Amino acid sequence: MNVGYARVSTSSQNLENQIDQLKSAGCKKIFSEKKSGKNESNREQFKIMMDFIRDGDVLYITKLDRLSRSVIDLHNIAKSYIKTLIQHLQQVDCYLQC
């Protein structure tokens, strides 16, 4: 299954553009939230999504910064979810253009 993750940092921002891109990429299930990416532990939908995806699923994001805010943050996420991320991550922009 193609699974999408969309995130904006504040409640005043709009998720529609990201969700539209993820739907266009064929995502059947999309997790979204309006939370700062500053701390992965505050991102409830991210955690639920990581528990949801299974072997054979592909995780789509619209930009790498929707998954993490910094290289250090990405490193910490990778340490926690490395096996899952390597098997499932696909960036929408790259997938659509390659």
N, C-alpha and C positions, 0 to 999 in steps of 0.2 A: 504494500500500500504506500502511496505517496503521502507523506505527512508534512504539514507546514507549520512553521513557527513565526509569528509576527509579534513585534513588540514596539511600543512607543514609550518614551520616558515620562511623559506627563499626561494627566487626564484631559488636558486641553488639546492634545494632538490627536490626529485621526489615523486609524488603522486601515481604512478602506483601500488605499493604494496598495499596501503590502498584501492584503487579503486577496485583492483582485489579481495581483501577480501570481500569488500562490495557486489560486484557482486555475488561472491560465496555464500553469505548469502541470496541472493535473492532480493537485492535492485533493484527496478525498476527505481528509481530516485535518483541520487547522486549529492549532492552539494559539490563542492571542491574549495579550495582557497590556495594561497600561501601568507599567512599573519601571522605575529606574533600573538600568542594568548594572548599577554600581555594586550591588551585592546580590549574587546569584541565590543566596539563601532566602531572599525576599520574593523571588519569582516563582510563585506557586504553580502557574501553568507550565513553566519550563520543567519543573520537577515531575509534574503529572505526565507531560509529554515524554520525558526520558523514560519513565516507567511504562508508558504505553507502547512505544515502538518495539517491534520484534524482528527476528531474522527475516530478511527479504524486504523490509520496509526501507524507504529512502526519505531522509529528512531534508526538507527544502527551507532555505531562508532567502530573503531578498538581498541582504547585505550581511557581511560578516559582523558588522558592528551591532546588528540586531541580536546576535548570539552572545557577544561579549563586548565590553567597552575598551579593553586594553589587552596587550599581549599577556600581561600578568594574569588578568581575569581569564583569558582563553586558556592559559596554562593550568590554572586551578580547575577550570571546568574539565579540561582534558584529563587531568589526574583523576578526577572523580568518575568520568564517563568515557574514558579513552576507547575502550572496546566498542561501545555503542556508537560513539561519534564516527570513528573510522569506518565502520560498516555502513553507516546510514547518511552521512552528511553530503548534501549537494546544494551548491549555491545557485539560486534561480537564474541570475544573470549569466553565469557561466554555462549553465545547462541549456539555456535558450539560445545562446550565441555560438556555442561550440559545435 
